[in-house]
Amino acid sequence: MHQKISGFVRGLTTLPDLMNKAPRRPVSGVHFNEIMFERLLVIGTGLIGGSACAKAREKHLAARILGYSRPVESAHEAQRLGLVDECLPESPTAEQLAGVCAVLLAMPVGQYAEVLKALLPNLPHDCLIFDAGSTKGNVQHTVDKLSAEFPDTQLEKRFVGSHPIAGSERSGPAAAQADLFEGKTCFVSPGPQADSWRVAQVTKFWKAAGATVRSMPAEEHDHMFGAVSHLPHLLAFAYVGGLLGVGTGNRPYSASAALEPAVQLFSRIAASSPAMWVDIFQANKAVVLDSLNDFEHSLHALSMAIENQHKTGLALLLAKAGSYRARWKADPVGLNERAQVLGEQSRLPRLVACAYVNSLLRTRHSRKFMLEGGGGFRDFSRIAAYTTPTWVEDCLENKQVVLTELAGFKNSVSAIKQAIQDDQQETLYALLNNVSAARKAWPIAE
Protein backbone atom coordinates (compact mmCIF):
# COMPACT_ATOMS: atom_id res chain seq x y z
CA MET A 1 0.00 0.00 0.00
CA HIS A 2 2.88 2.34 0.92
CA GLN A 3 4.50 1.63 -2.44
CA LYS A 4 1.28 2.51 -4.30
CA ILE A 5 0.91 5.84 -2.43
CA SER A 6 4.55 6.83 -2.92
CA GLY A 7 4.25 5.94 -6.60
CA PHE A 8 1.17 8.15 -6.87
CA VAL A 9 3.00 11.04 -5.19
CA ARG A 10 5.96 10.62 -7.51
CA GLY A 11 3.49 10.78 -10.40
CA LEU A 12 2.14 14.10 -9.13
CA THR A 13 5.60 15.63 -9.06
CA THR A 14 5.93 15.08 -12.80
CA LEU A 15 2.72 16.97 -13.68
CA PRO A 16 4.37 20.40 -14.00
CA ASP A 17 6.84 18.93 -16.47
CA LEU A 18 4.00 17.46 -18.48
CA MET A 19 2.13 20.79 -18.44
CA ASN A 20 5.21 22.69 -19.65
CA LYS A 21 5.57 20.30 -22.57
CA ALA A 22 1.90 20.32 -23.52
CA PRO A 23 0.75 22.85 -26.14
CA ARG A 24 -1.23 25.70 -24.66
CA ARG A 25 -4.31 27.01 -26.42
CA PRO A 26 -5.10 30.63 -25.47
CA VAL A 27 -7.11 30.81 -22.27
CA SER A 28 -10.80 31.43 -22.87
CA GLY A 29 -11.98 32.42 -19.38
CA VAL A 30 -13.65 35.67 -18.45
CA HIS A 31 -11.14 37.24 -16.04
CA PHE A 32 -8.71 39.75 -17.50
CA ASN A 33 -5.90 39.33 -14.96
CA GLU A 34 -5.08 35.84 -16.22
CA ILE A 35 -2.54 34.74 -18.77
CA MET A 36 -4.21 34.64 -22.17
CA PHE A 37 -1.05 33.83 -24.13
CA GLU A 38 2.04 31.95 -23.03
CA ARG A 39 4.13 33.68 -25.70
CA LEU A 40 2.86 36.84 -27.38
CA LEU A 41 4.79 38.17 -30.37
CA VAL A 42 4.31 41.87 -31.14
CA ILE A 43 5.55 42.92 -34.57
CA GLY A 44 6.13 46.66 -34.53
CA THR A 45 7.00 48.03 -31.10
CA GLY A 46 6.19 51.73 -31.61
CA LEU A 47 3.34 53.69 -30.06
CA ILE A 48 0.54 51.16 -30.68
CA GLY A 49 2.55 47.95 -30.40
CA GLY A 50 4.54 49.23 -27.45
CA SER A 51 1.37 50.31 -25.64
CA ALA A 52 -0.16 46.87 -26.25
CA CYS A 53 2.99 45.32 -24.74
CA ALA A 54 2.79 47.63 -21.73
CA LYS A 55 -0.85 46.76 -21.10
CA ALA A 56 -0.25 43.03 -21.62
CA ARG A 57 2.51 43.18 -19.01
CA GLU A 58 0.43 45.27 -16.58
CA LYS A 59 -2.57 42.94 -16.86
CA HIS A 60 -0.49 39.74 -17.01
CA LEU A 61 -2.10 38.85 -20.33
CA ALA A 62 1.07 37.16 -21.59
CA ALA A 63 3.62 35.05 -19.76
CA ARG A 64 6.35 36.22 -22.12
CA ILE A 65 6.35 39.05 -24.67
CA LEU A 66 8.54 38.93 -27.76
CA GLY A 67 9.32 41.95 -29.90
CA TYR A 68 10.09 42.04 -33.61
CA SER A 69 10.59 45.21 -35.57
CA ARG A 70 12.06 46.61 -38.75
CA PRO A 71 14.40 48.27 -38.05
CA VAL A 72 15.50 45.98 -35.22
CA GLU A 73 16.68 49.00 -33.18
CA SER A 74 13.05 49.74 -32.31
CA ALA A 75 12.61 46.31 -30.71
CA HIS A 76 15.89 46.71 -28.81
CA GLU A 77 14.67 50.05 -27.46
CA ALA A 78 11.40 48.40 -26.43
CA GLN A 79 13.40 45.77 -24.56
CA ARG A 80 15.49 48.44 -22.79
CA LEU A 81 12.25 50.13 -21.74
CA GLY A 82 10.90 46.86 -20.36
CA LEU A 83 8.09 46.57 -22.89
CA VAL A 84 9.25 43.19 -24.23
CA ASP A 85 11.18 40.32 -22.68
CA GLU A 86 13.26 39.50 -25.73
CA CYS A 87 13.87 40.67 -29.29
CA LEU A 88 13.74 38.41 -32.30
CA PRO A 89 16.31 38.75 -35.10
CA GLU A 90 15.30 39.90 -38.57
CA SER A 91 14.89 36.29 -39.79
CA PRO A 92 13.73 34.26 -36.76
CA THR A 93 13.92 30.47 -36.94
CA ALA A 94 11.18 27.96 -36.15
CA GLU A 95 12.96 27.23 -32.88
CA GLN A 96 12.89 30.93 -31.89
CA LEU A 97 9.19 31.12 -32.76
CA ALA A 98 8.26 27.86 -31.02
CA GLY A 99 5.45 28.24 -28.52
CA VAL A 100 4.16 31.56 -29.90
CA CYS A 101 0.39 31.37 -29.59
CA ALA A 102 -0.54 34.91 -30.63
CA VAL A 103 0.93 37.50 -32.98
CA LEU A 104 -0.07 41.18 -33.01
CA LEU A 105 0.80 43.11 -36.18
CA ALA A 106 1.37 46.74 -35.18
CA MET A 107 3.47 48.06 -38.04
CA PRO A 108 2.36 49.93 -41.21
CA VAL A 109 -0.14 47.80 -43.15
CA GLY A 110 1.97 48.07 -46.30
CA GLN A 111 4.58 45.87 -44.61
CA TYR A 112 2.21 43.03 -43.69
CA ALA A 113 2.74 40.93 -46.81
CA GLU A 114 6.54 41.02 -46.67
CA VAL A 115 6.74 40.30 -42.95
CA LEU A 116 4.12 37.53 -42.98
CA LYS A 117 5.80 35.84 -45.95
CA ALA A 118 9.02 35.72 -43.96
CA LEU A 119 7.44 34.48 -40.73
CA LEU A 120 4.53 32.21 -41.75
CA PRO A 121 6.65 29.14 -42.63
CA ASN A 122 8.21 29.16 -39.15
CA LEU A 123 5.28 30.29 -37.01
CA PRO A 124 3.26 27.59 -35.22
CA HIS A 125 0.35 26.77 -37.51
CA ASP A 126 -2.23 27.10 -34.76
CA CYS A 127 -1.29 30.54 -33.42
CA LEU A 128 -3.69 33.47 -33.55
CA ILE A 129 -2.70 36.45 -35.73
CA PHE A 130 -4.42 39.82 -35.34
CA ASP A 131 -3.55 43.40 -36.16
CA ALA A 132 -3.99 47.03 -35.13
CA GLY A 133 -3.85 48.59 -38.60
CA SER A 134 -5.76 51.71 -39.65
CA THR A 135 -7.22 50.11 -42.80
CA LYS A 136 -8.98 46.79 -43.09
CA GLY A 137 -10.02 46.09 -46.70
CA ASN A 138 -6.49 45.95 -48.11
CA VAL A 139 -5.36 43.89 -45.11
CA GLN A 140 -8.02 41.25 -45.78
CA HIS A 141 -6.94 41.23 -49.43
CA THR A 142 -3.37 40.55 -48.30
CA VAL A 143 -4.55 37.74 -46.02
CA ASP A 144 -6.54 36.15 -48.87
CA LYS A 145 -3.50 36.22 -51.18
CA LEU A 146 -1.18 34.76 -48.56
CA SER A 147 -3.74 32.08 -47.67
CA ALA A 148 -3.61 30.89 -51.27
CA GLU A 149 0.20 31.09 -51.31
CA PHE A 150 0.59 29.23 -47.99
CA PRO A 151 -2.46 26.92 -47.88
CA ASP A 152 -1.08 24.73 -45.09
CA THR A 153 -1.01 27.68 -42.67
CA GLN A 154 -4.82 28.22 -42.75
CA LEU A 155 -4.16 31.92 -42.32
CA GLU A 156 -7.71 32.81 -43.37
CA LYS A 157 -9.01 31.03 -40.24
CA ARG A 158 -6.34 32.32 -37.87
CA PHE A 159 -6.28 36.01 -38.82
CA VAL A 160 -8.61 38.58 -37.22
CA GLY A 161 -8.48 42.22 -38.31
CA SER A 162 -8.86 44.88 -35.62
CA HIS A 163 -8.24 48.61 -35.19
CA PRO A 164 -8.02 50.35 -31.81
CA ILE A 165 -8.98 54.01 -32.21
CA ALA A 166 -6.11 55.38 -30.19
CA GLY A 167 -3.00 57.26 -31.07
CA SER A 168 -0.87 60.34 -30.68
CA GLU A 169 1.30 62.62 -32.76
CA ARG A 170 4.22 60.99 -30.91
CA SER A 171 5.77 57.76 -32.15
CA GLY A 172 8.29 55.07 -31.23
CA PRO A 173 8.63 52.80 -28.16
CA ALA A 174 9.28 55.77 -25.87
CA ALA A 175 5.77 57.07 -26.65
CA ALA A 176 4.10 53.84 -25.44
CA GLN A 177 1.47 54.17 -22.70
CA ALA A 178 -0.17 51.29 -20.86
CA ASP A 179 -3.43 53.28 -20.64
CA LEU A 180 -3.49 54.32 -24.32
CA PHE A 181 -6.54 52.17 -25.08
CA GLU A 182 -8.50 52.99 -21.92
CA GLY A 183 -11.96 54.29 -22.79
CA LYS A 184 -11.30 54.04 -26.52
CA THR A 185 -13.22 52.06 -29.15
CA CYS A 186 -11.65 49.14 -30.97
CA PHE A 187 -13.24 47.88 -34.18
CA VAL A 188 -12.96 44.20 -35.04
CA SER A 189 -13.36 43.27 -38.70
CA PRO A 190 -12.89 39.52 -39.10
CA GLY A 191 -12.75 37.90 -42.50
CA PRO A 192 -15.53 35.53 -43.59
CA GLN A 193 -13.52 32.41 -42.70
CA ALA A 194 -12.05 33.55 -39.38
CA ASP A 195 -12.63 31.11 -36.50
CA SER A 196 -15.22 32.48 -34.10
CA TRP A 197 -13.21 31.50 -31.03
CA ARG A 198 -10.26 33.48 -32.36
CA VAL A 199 -12.50 36.51 -32.88
CA ALA A 200 -13.56 36.08 -29.25
CA GLN A 201 -9.90 36.03 -28.15
CA VAL A 202 -9.13 39.26 -29.99
CA THR A 203 -12.24 40.86 -28.50
CA LYS A 204 -11.16 39.77 -25.04
CA PHE A 205 -7.62 41.12 -25.50
CA TRP A 206 -8.78 44.61 -26.46
CA LYS A 207 -11.37 44.67 -23.69
CA ALA A 208 -8.62 43.76 -21.24
CA ALA A 209 -6.65 46.70 -22.64
CA GLY A 210 -9.54 48.96 -21.62
CA ALA A 211 -11.28 49.41 -24.98
CA THR A 212 -14.92 49.04 -25.95
CA VAL A 213 -15.05 46.55 -28.80
CA ARG A 214 -17.38 46.83 -31.77
CA SER A 215 -17.68 44.74 -34.91
CA MET A 216 -17.67 46.45 -38.31
CA PRO A 217 -17.23 45.13 -41.88
CA ALA A 218 -13.92 46.09 -43.48
CA GLU A 219 -15.43 48.19 -46.27
CA GLU A 220 -17.58 50.24 -43.88
CA HIS A 221 -14.60 50.69 -41.55
CA ASP A 222 -12.38 52.07 -44.33
CA HIS A 223 -15.07 54.43 -45.58
CA MET A 224 -15.71 55.82 -42.11
CA PHE A 225 -12.09 56.31 -41.11
CA GLY A 226 -11.20 57.74 -44.48
CA ALA A 227 -13.56 60.56 -43.51
CA VAL A 228 -12.99 60.96 -39.76
CA SER A 229 -9.28 60.20 -39.53
CA HIS A 230 -7.41 60.03 -42.81
CA LEU A 231 -8.83 63.22 -44.37
CA PRO A 232 -8.32 65.40 -41.25
CA HIS A 233 -4.70 64.28 -41.11
CA LEU A 234 -4.23 65.14 -44.78
CA LEU A 235 -5.75 68.60 -44.25
CA ALA A 236 -3.68 69.28 -41.13
CA PHE A 237 -0.53 68.31 -43.02
CA ALA A 238 -1.64 70.63 -45.84
CA TYR A 239 -2.30 73.56 -43.49
CA VAL A 240 1.18 73.40 -41.95
CA GLY A 241 2.56 72.73 -45.44
CA GLY A 242 1.07 76.04 -46.52
CA LEU A 243 3.12 77.76 -43.81
CA LEU A 244 6.19 76.24 -45.47
CA GLY A 245 5.13 77.30 -48.95
CA VAL A 246 4.41 73.77 -50.18
CA GLY A 247 3.19 73.80 -53.79
CA THR A 248 4.41 77.32 -54.64
CA GLY A 249 7.41 78.23 -52.54
CA ASN A 250 5.47 81.26 -51.25
CA ARG A 251 4.31 81.60 -47.66
CA PRO A 252 0.83 83.11 -47.85
CA TYR A 253 0.11 83.10 -44.12
CA SER A 254 2.14 83.81 -41.04
CA ALA A 255 3.84 81.30 -38.78
CA SER A 256 2.60 83.39 -35.85
CA ALA A 257 -0.52 81.20 -36.10
CA ALA A 258 1.52 78.70 -34.11
CA LEU A 259 1.00 80.85 -31.02
CA GLU A 260 -2.80 80.54 -30.97
CA PRO A 261 -4.03 77.66 -28.75
CA ALA A 262 -7.01 76.85 -30.98
CA VAL A 263 -4.76 76.67 -34.04
CA GLN A 264 -2.40 74.36 -32.18
CA LEU A 265 -5.28 71.99 -31.49
CA PHE A 266 -6.37 72.18 -35.14
CA SER A 267 -2.88 71.35 -36.42
CA ARG A 268 -1.65 68.97 -33.71
CA ILE A 269 -2.01 65.84 -35.82
CA ALA A 270 0.32 67.30 -38.48
CA ALA A 271 3.19 66.26 -36.18
CA SER A 272 2.27 62.58 -36.69
CA SER A 273 4.60 59.95 -38.14
CA PRO A 274 5.09 60.69 -41.87
CA ALA A 275 5.97 57.06 -42.69
CA MET A 276 2.75 55.78 -41.12
CA TRP A 277 0.61 58.33 -42.95
CA VAL A 278 2.19 57.71 -46.33
CA ASP A 279 1.25 54.06 -45.78
CA ILE A 280 -2.33 54.88 -44.73
CA PHE A 281 -2.98 57.35 -47.56
CA GLN A 282 -1.84 54.74 -50.08
CA ALA A 283 -3.70 51.86 -48.42
CA ASN A 284 -7.02 53.74 -48.39
CA LYS A 285 -6.30 55.82 -51.49
CA ALA A 286 -9.70 55.67 -53.20
CA VAL A 287 -11.67 56.59 -50.08
CA VAL A 288 -9.24 59.36 -49.10
CA LEU A 289 -9.45 60.95 -52.56
CA ASP A 290 -13.26 60.67 -52.61
CA SER A 291 -13.47 62.32 -49.19
CA LEU A 292 -11.04 65.01 -50.31
CA ASN A 293 -13.23 65.69 -53.35
CA ASP A 294 -16.23 66.30 -51.05
CA PHE A 295 -14.13 68.63 -48.93
CA GLU A 296 -12.94 70.60 -51.97
CA HIS A 297 -16.57 71.17 -53.01
CA SER A 298 -17.36 72.51 -49.54
CA LEU A 299 -14.28 74.72 -49.47
CA HIS A 300 -15.13 76.08 -52.92
CA ALA A 301 -18.59 77.12 -51.67
CA LEU A 302 -17.01 79.09 -48.82
CA SER A 303 -14.43 80.63 -51.15
CA MET A 304 -17.09 81.80 -53.60
CA ALA A 305 -19.20 83.32 -50.81
CA ILE A 306 -16.16 85.34 -49.69
CA GLU A 307 -15.13 86.22 -53.26
CA ASN A 308 -18.63 87.50 -54.05
CA GLN A 309 -19.11 89.26 -50.69
CA HIS A 310 -22.18 87.08 -50.11
CA LYS A 311 -22.70 87.80 -46.44
CA THR A 312 -25.90 85.78 -45.97
CA GLY A 313 -24.56 82.75 -47.83
CA LEU A 314 -21.29 82.77 -45.89
CA ALA A 315 -23.13 83.15 -42.60
CA LEU A 316 -25.36 80.17 -43.40
CA LEU A 317 -22.41 77.93 -44.35
CA LEU A 318 -20.43 78.83 -41.22
CA ALA A 319 -23.47 78.53 -38.95
CA LYS A 320 -24.35 75.14 -40.40
CA ALA A 321 -20.89 73.77 -39.66
CA GLY A 322 -20.67 75.44 -36.26
CA SER A 323 -24.05 74.20 -35.10
CA TYR A 324 -23.36 70.64 -36.23
CA ARG A 325 -19.87 70.57 -34.69
CA ALA A 326 -21.07 72.03 -31.37
CA ARG A 327 -23.39 69.01 -30.89
CA TRP A 328 -20.66 66.42 -31.18
CA LYS A 329 -20.13 63.96 -28.38
CA ALA A 330 -17.43 64.16 -25.69
CA ASP A 331 -16.32 67.75 -26.20
CA PRO A 332 -15.56 70.17 -23.38
CA VAL A 333 -17.89 73.07 -22.69
CA GLY A 334 -16.78 76.65 -23.05
CA LEU A 335 -16.10 76.75 -26.78
CA ASN A 336 -17.48 80.26 -27.16
CA GLU A 337 -15.53 81.54 -24.17
CA ARG A 338 -12.32 80.15 -25.63
CA ALA A 339 -13.16 81.79 -28.95
CA GLN A 340 -12.43 85.17 -27.40
CA VAL A 341 -8.68 84.43 -27.56
CA LEU A 342 -8.76 83.73 -31.31
CA GLY A 343 -6.92 86.21 -33.48
CA GLU A 344 -6.60 86.89 -37.18
CA GLN A 345 -4.39 83.82 -37.67
CA SER A 346 -7.34 81.58 -36.85
CA ARG A 347 -9.37 82.64 -39.91
CA LEU A 348 -7.98 80.01 -42.25
CA PRO A 349 -8.13 77.09 -39.77
CA ARG A 350 -11.75 77.99 -38.98
CA LEU A 351 -12.69 78.11 -42.66
CA VAL A 352 -10.93 74.79 -43.32
CA ALA A 353 -12.59 73.15 -40.32
CA CYS A 354 -16.02 74.48 -41.34
CA ALA A 355 -15.55 73.22 -44.90
CA TYR A 356 -14.50 69.84 -43.50
CA VAL A 357 -17.55 69.57 -41.22
CA ASN A 358 -19.86 70.59 -44.07
CA SER A 359 -18.26 67.93 -46.30
CA LEU A 360 -19.27 65.30 -43.74
CA LEU A 361 -22.84 66.55 -43.97
CA ARG A 362 -22.78 65.66 -47.65
CA THR A 363 -22.71 61.95 -46.72
CA ARG A 364 -25.47 59.72 -45.41
CA HIS A 365 -23.22 58.58 -42.54
CA SER A 366 -22.78 62.04 -41.01
CA ARG A 367 -24.35 61.18 -37.65
CA LYS A 368 -22.29 58.02 -37.31
CA PHE A 369 -19.13 60.00 -38.12
CA MET A 370 -19.70 62.42 -35.28
CA LEU A 371 -19.93 59.54 -32.80
CA GLU A 372 -16.88 57.56 -33.91
CA GLY A 373 -14.07 60.06 -34.41
CA GLY A 374 -11.00 59.96 -32.17
CA GLY A 375 -9.14 62.72 -30.37
CA GLY A 376 -7.31 64.00 -33.44
CA PHE A 377 -10.59 64.24 -35.34
CA ARG A 378 -12.19 66.25 -32.52
CA ASP A 379 -9.23 68.58 -32.06
CA PHE A 380 -8.93 69.26 -35.79
CA SER A 381 -12.61 70.13 -36.21
CA ARG A 382 -13.30 71.81 -32.86
CA ILE A 383 -12.43 75.29 -34.09
CA ALA A 384 -15.45 75.12 -36.43
CA ALA A 385 -17.71 75.50 -33.39
CA TYR A 386 -16.03 78.69 -32.18
CA THR A 387 -18.31 81.62 -32.88
CA THR A 388 -17.84 85.36 -32.51
CA PRO A 389 -20.32 88.14 -33.39
CA THR A 390 -18.00 89.59 -36.03
CA TRP A 391 -16.80 86.32 -37.58
CA VAL A 392 -18.53 86.78 -40.97
CA GLU A 393 -17.75 90.51 -41.18
CA ASP A 394 -14.11 89.83 -40.34
CA CYS A 395 -13.77 87.40 -43.26
CA LEU A 396 -15.40 89.78 -45.72
CA GLU A 397 -13.55 92.88 -44.55
CA ASN A 398 -10.25 91.03 -44.97
CA LYS A 399 -11.32 89.40 -48.22
CA GLN A 400 -7.99 89.64 -50.08
CA VAL A 401 -5.96 88.33 -47.17
CA VAL A 402 -8.36 85.43 -46.62
CA LEU A 403 -8.46 84.50 -50.32
CA THR A 404 -4.65 84.59 -50.51
CA GLU A 405 -4.44 82.29 -47.49
CA LEU A 406 -7.02 79.94 -49.01
CA ALA A 407 -5.06 79.84 -52.29
CA GLY A 408 -1.88 78.91 -50.42
CA PHE A 409 -3.69 76.17 -48.53
CA LYS A 410 -5.23 74.81 -51.74
CA ASN A 411 -1.77 74.66 -53.37
CA SER A 412 -0.49 72.63 -50.44
CA VAL A 413 -3.50 70.28 -50.66
CA SER A 414 -2.92 69.86 -54.41
CA ALA A 415 0.73 68.89 -53.90
CA ILE A 416 -0.21 66.17 -51.39
CA LYS A 417 -3.17 65.03 -53.49
CA GLN A 418 -1.02 64.69 -56.61
CA ALA A 419 1.56 62.59 -54.78
CA ILE A 420 -1.19 60.24 -53.51
CA GLN A 421 -2.87 59.98 -56.93
CA ASP A 422 0.40 59.19 -58.70
CA ASP A 423 1.67 56.76 -56.02
CA GLN A 424 4.74 58.96 -55.54
CA GLN A 425 5.57 57.59 -52.12
CA GLU A 426 9.03 59.17 -51.87
CA THR A 427 7.65 62.59 -52.80
CA LEU A 428 4.76 62.19 -50.38
CA TYR A 429 7.09 61.12 -47.59
CA ALA A 430 9.36 64.12 -48.18
CA LEU A 431 6.37 66.49 -48.02
CA LEU A 432 4.92 64.98 -44.86
CA ASN A 433 8.30 64.62 -43.19
CA ASN A 434 9.07 68.33 -43.65
CA VAL A 435 5.62 69.26 -42.35
CA SER A 436 5.83 66.95 -39.34
CA ALA A 437 9.25 68.25 -38.36
CA ALA A 438 8.06 71.86 -38.67
CA ARG A 439 4.94 71.22 -36.56
CA LYS A 440 6.95 69.48 -33.85
CA ALA A 441 9.14 72.58 -33.61
CA TRP A 442 6.21 74.89 -32.80
CA PRO A 443 6.36 76.48 -29.36
CA ILE A 444 3.65 75.35 -26.97
CA ALA A 445 1.00 78.05 -26.61
CA GLU A 446 0.26 79.36 -23.14
N, C-alpha and C positions, 0 to 999 in steps of 0.2 A: 504494500500500500504506500509506504514511504517512497519507494522508487517511482511509483506512478505520479505522486504529487510533485516530487522534485523534477521529474521529467516535464510535467505540465508547466512548472514555474520556469524551467529553462526555455520552454517553448515561448512563453510570454516575453522573455528578454529579447527574443529575436524579432518581435513584431515591428519595432521602429525601423530595423534594417529593411524589413520587407516593405514597409510603407515608403521609405526613401527610394526604393527601387521601382515601386509601382508608378505607372503614369498617372498624373493628376489632371483631371478635367476641371475647368474653372468652377469654383464654388457657386452654388445657385441659391444660397440662403437669402434671408431678407435683411440681415444686419450688415451695416456698412463698415463697422470696425473689425472685419474679418478679412483674412487673406483671400482675395478673389483669384489671384494669379501667382503661381510659384515663381515664375520668371517672366517679367514684363519687359519687352523690348520697345523702346521709344526711338523712332527714327526722326531726327530733327529735334535738337535740344534747345531751341530758341525760346521765345516768349511763351508760345502755346505749349510746345512739348515740354519745356522746362517746368512750366506751371503744373502740367499734368503729373510730372514726376514728383514735384513738391507735394502735391495733394495726395498722391498715391502713398508717399512715404508717411505723411502726417496721419492719414487714415488707415495705415497698414493694409493697403489694398494689394500690395505685392510683396512677396518675401524677398525678392531681389530685383533690382531695376537695372537694365542694361541700356547704354546709350550708344547710338550710331548716328554719325552726322557727316555730311560733306560740306565744308572741309572738316577733317577729323579734329581740328583744334577746338571747334565748338563743343564737341563731346568731352574733350579733355577739360575744358573750362567748367562744364556741367559737373564733372566728377570732382574738380577742386572745390566747387561750391556745395558739394554734398547732395546734388540732385540725383545722381546715378551712382550705382555701386561699382560699375566697371564700364570701360569703353571697348567697343568692338573695333577691330581693324577694318580697313576699307573693303576687304574681301574676306568676310568671316567664313570659317569652315563649318561643316555639319557638326563637328564636335563642339565648336564654340557656340553654336545655336541650339544644341541639344537641350531639351527641357523647356524651351520657350513655349508658353501656352497662349500668349497674346502679344500682338504687335500693333502699336499705334503709329500711324504715319502722320507726322506733324511738320513736314517740309513742304515747299511749293508743289502744287499739284502737277506741274509740268515735269517734275522729276520722278513721279511715281513709277512710270513704265520702266525706266532705266534701273532704278533701285530694286524694284520687285523682280525684274528679270535676273538680276545678280543674286538675289537672296532666296527666291522661291525653291530652287533645286535643293538647297541645304536646310530650309526651314522645316520643322516637323509638319507633316501633312495634316495634322488635326488642329493646329493652332488657329485661334481667332485672329483676324486682321481687320482693323477699323481705322478710320482717319479723322482728321480735324480740318479738312480742307474747305476753302471758301466757295468752291463750286462743286456740283455733284453730277451733272449730266456727263461731262467729259471724263470724270473719274469712273463712272459706271461703264462708259465706252472702253476705257483702258482695261478695266477688269474683264469685260467680255472678250477682248482681244487676247489678253494673257491667259484666260481660261481655255481658249481654243489652242493656244500655243503650248500650254502646260496642262494637258487634260488630267493627268494623274494627281495634280494638286487640289482639284475641286475648289479652286479659288472662288468661283461664283457662289458656292454655298458658305464659304468661310468669311467672305468680305462683307462688312456692313459700313455704309457711308454715314458720316455724321459731321456736324458743324456746330461747335459751340460759339455762340455770338458773344465773344469776349475778345478784347485786344487792347492795344495801346499804340501810341506813336513810337514807343521804345521797342527795342528788339534785342535778341541775343539772350544767352543764359542768365546774364546778370539782371535782366528785366523780369525774370520769372517770379510769380507770386502764387503762393499756395491758395489764396482766396480769390484768384482771378475769375473763377467760374461761379462764385457764390452769387445767388440771386439772378443769374443770367439764364437765357433760354438756349437749349441745345436742340437742333433739329436732327432727326435720324431719318435717313433716306435709303433704306435697304433695297437691294436689287430684287427682282422677282424670284430668284432662286435661293436667296439667303436663308439659312436655317433660322427658324423662329427662336430657338433657344440662344443662338448667338446674338440675335437682335436684342433679346432680353438682357444678355450680359452687357452689351454696350449701353443700353438704357440704364442699367444698374450702376455702371461705372460713372457715367456723367451725373447721375443723381447723387452718388456718393461724393462727387466733386462739388456739389452744391447747386447744380443747375436744375432747371425745370425742363423736362424732356418732352418734345413734341415730334410727331411723325409728319413728314411732308414729302410728296413725290419730288424726284430730282428736278424735273422740268419747272415745276412751280417754285421750288426753292431758288433756282438760278434766275428766274424772272424777277422774283421779289427782291433778291439781294443785289441784282443788277441795278435796281432802282434805289434801294435804301442804303446801300453800302458802296457799291462800285462807282456809281455816278458821282455821289458826293466827294469821294476821294479824288476822282478825276478833276472835278471842278475846283477843289481846294488846291490841288497841284497847279492848275491853270491860273488861279488867282495869284499865288505867290510867284508863279512863272512870269506873270505880267509885270511884277515888280522888278524882275530881272531882265525884262525886255525880250522874253522868249517870243519868237515869231517875227520880230522886226528889228531888234537891237535897240529900240527906243524904250524909255521907261515912262509910260504915260501917267503913272500915279505914284505918289510919294511913299517911301519906306517908313515914314512916320506913322503910317497906319499900324505898324507893329506895336505901338504904344497904347493902343486902345484895347481894353479888356474884351469887349464884345468881338472885335476883329480877331483877337488871339483865339477865342473859342471857335470862331468860324473857320479859321485856317489851321487849327491844331493838327488835324489829320494829315496835312501836307508834309509833316515831319516823319511820316511812316516809312517803312523799309521800301526803297525803290525796287529791289529785286523781287520782293513778294508781289508788289503791285503790277509790275510788268507781267508777271506770271498770271495774275488774276485777270487783268485786262485782256490778255490773249486767250485765256481759257474760256472766258464768258464774252467773247468779242461781239457776237451778233446782238446779244441782249444789251450790252453796254452801248453800242452804237445806236440801237433803236431808242434807248432811254435818252441818249444825248440828243438825238433828233427831236424828241418831244421837248426837251429843255430849250433847244435853240428856237423852236417855234414860240415858246413862252417868253424867252428873252427878246425875241424880235418884236413881240407885241408891246412890251414895255419900252423898247427903244423907239418904236414908232410913235407912241404916245408922248414921249419926251420930245422927239424931233418935231412933232406937229403941235406942240404946246397944248395937248389935249388934256386939260386939267381933270375933267370928270372921268375920262377913260382911265387915266393913270391912277386916280384915286380909287376907282373900283377894282383895278387889278391888284394894287397894293393891299387894299382892305380885304379882298378875297383871300389872299395868301396869309395875311396877318391873322385874320379870324380863324382860319383853318389851323394854322400852326399853334395858336394860343390854346387850342383845345387838346393838344396832344398829351398823351399819358406820361406821367412820371417826370414832369418838368417842375422846377422850383417856381414859387410865386415871386412877384416883384419884378416882372419883366419891364413894365412901364417905368417903374422907379429907376431901374438900371439904365433905361434908355436916356435918362437925363445926362449921362456922362458921354454919350456918343457925340463925336465931332464930325467934321467934314470928310474924314478919311473912311467913315463907315458907310458912305453913300453907295459905293460900288458893292461891297459885301451884302448890304441889305437888298439891293436890286437883284443880285445873283441869287440870294437865298429865296426871295419872293418868286423869281422866275422858276426856281427849282421846285418850290412847293406847288406852284400852279401847274407845273408839268406833271406832278403826281396826280393832280385832280383830273387830268386828261384820261386817266386809266380807270378801269372798272374795279381795280383792287385798292383804291386810294385809302379806304378805311382800314384795311388790313395792314397797309404799309405803315400807317401812323401808330399801330400797336406793336410792330415787330422790330423797328429800327433800334440799333444799339447806341452807345454813348457818342460815338463819332457823328452819327447821323443826326442826333439831337443837337449836339453842339454846333454843327455846321449850319443847321436850318433855324436855330433859335432866334437869330437876329431878325428873321422875317416877322416875328411877333412884336418887335419893339416899335412902338408908335409914338410919334410926337405931333403936336398940333400943326407944325410947319413943315412936315416931312414932304408933302407933295410940292408945296411952294418952293422949298429949298432945291428940289431936283430941277424944277423948271427955271428958277432964277439963275441957276448955275448950269444951264443946258449944255454949253460948249464943253465945259470941264467934264461933266458927266458923260457926254457922248464920246469924248476922247478917251476917258477911262474905259468905257464899254468896248471901244474899238481895240484897245490894247489887250483887254481880257479876251475878246473874241479871237485875236491873233494867237494868243497863247493856247486857247482851246483848240484852234485849227491845227497847230503844230503837233499837239498830243494826239488829236484825232487822226491825222494823216499817218503818224507812226504806227498807230494801232491798226488802221485799215490796211496798210501795206506790209504788216508783219515785220516792221523794222525794229527788232527787239533791242539792238545795240543803241540805235538812235533814241528810242523810248527810254531806255535805262539811263542814258546820259542826261536827258531832259529831267527825268524824275530825280535822279541823284543830285543834280545841281539845286533843284528846288528843295529837296529834303534837307540838304546841308544848310541852305540859306535859312529855312524856317527854324531849324534847330538853333541857329545862331541868334535868333531874335531875343531881345531882353524880355524878362518876365514883367508884365505890366503890374503896377501896384493895385 
